[in-house]
Amino acid sequence: MPLRPRTAPLGSLCVPGPLYSVRVLRAGFSEPGPEGSMRADGSVTLVWGGPLTVLVDTGGPWLRDELPGMLAQHGVRPKIVLFYVI
């Protein structure tokens, strides 16, 4: 029997699933800056709960010191993240 997709309301930062859950650790954004420039950053997303722990986009180098704490809030140590999707 195929698995049915999970959905969550818009604005939700977590989509729990029977095997894996998806959690947005930091939401991305883009906003206009001065003189026609743009200020932007991508989302950092954790997929965990099953045999694999995956981090989708690690953010920029400015998150280097923050990222371990963001993972720890969900019981994840950086050493158990097996795959990084950038």
URVEN-V801755 format. One record per pair of residues at least 12 apart in sequence whose C-alpha atoms are under 10 Angstrom apart, sorted by the first residue. I is the first residue (numbers start at 1). J is the second residue. If there is no record, write none. Layout:
I|J ; I|J
This chain:
3|18 ; 5|17 ; 6|18 ; 6|21 ; 11|27 ; 12|24 ; 13|25 ; 13|26 ; 13|27 ; 13|45 ; 14|45 ; 14|46 ; 14|47 ; 15|47 ; 16|47 ; 16|48 ; 16|49 ; 17|48 ; 17|49 ; 17|50 ; 18|49 ; 18|50 ; 19|48 ; 19|49 ; 19|50 ; 19|51 ; 20|46 ; 20|47 ; 20|48 ; 20|49 ; 20|50 ; 20|51 ; 20|52 ; 20|53 ; 21|46 ; 21|47 ; 21|48 ; 21|49 ; 21|50 ; 21|53 ; 22|45 ; 22|46 ; 22|47 ; 22|48 ; 22|49 ; 22|54 ; 22|55 ; 22|56 ; 23|44 ; 23|45 ; 23|46 ; 23|47 ; 23|48 ; 23|55 ; 23|74 ; 24|43 ; 24|44 ; 24|45 ; 24|46 ; 24|47 ; 24|55 ; 24|56 ; 25|43 ; 25|44 ; 25|45 ; 25|46 ; 25|55 ; 25|56 ; 25|58 ; 25|67 ; 25|70 ; 25|71 ; 25|73 ; 25|74 ; 26|41 ; 26|42 ; 26|43 ; 26|44 ; 26|45 ; 26|46 ; 26|58 ; 26|59 ; 26|63 ; 26|67 ; 26|70 ; 27|41 ; 27|42 ; 27|43 ; 27|44 ; 27|45 ; 28|40 ; 28|41 ; 28|42 ; 28|43 ; 28|44 ; 28|45 ; 28|59 ; 29|41 ; 29|42 ; 29|43 ; 30|42 ; 41|59 ; 41|60 ; 42|56 ; 42|57 ; 42|58 ; 42|59 ; 42|60 ; 43|56 ; 43|57 ; 43|58 ; 43|59 ; 44|56 ; 44|57 ; 44|58 ; 44|59 ; 44|60 ; 44|63 ; 44|67 ; 44|70 ; 44|86 ; 45|57 ; 45|58 ; 45|59 ; 45|71 ; 45|85 ; 46|58 ; 46|70 ; 46|71 ; 46|74 ; 46|76 ; 46|81 ; 46|84 ; 47|81 ; 47|83 ; 48|74 ; 48|76 ; 48|81 ; 49|76 ; 51|82 ; 52|80 ; 52|81 ; 52|82 ; 52|83 ; 53|76 ; 53|77 ; 53|78 ; 53|79 ; 53|80 ; 53|81 ; 53|82 ; 53|83 ; 53|84 ; 54|80 ; 54|81 ; 54|82 ; 54|83 ; 54|84 ; 54|85 ; 55|71 ; 55|78 ; 55|81 ; 55|82 ; 55|83 ; 55|84 ; 55|85 ; 55|86 ; 56|83 ; 56|84 ; 56|85 ; 56|86 ; 57|84 ; 57|85 ; 57|86 ; 58|84 ; 58|85 ; 58|86 ; 59|86
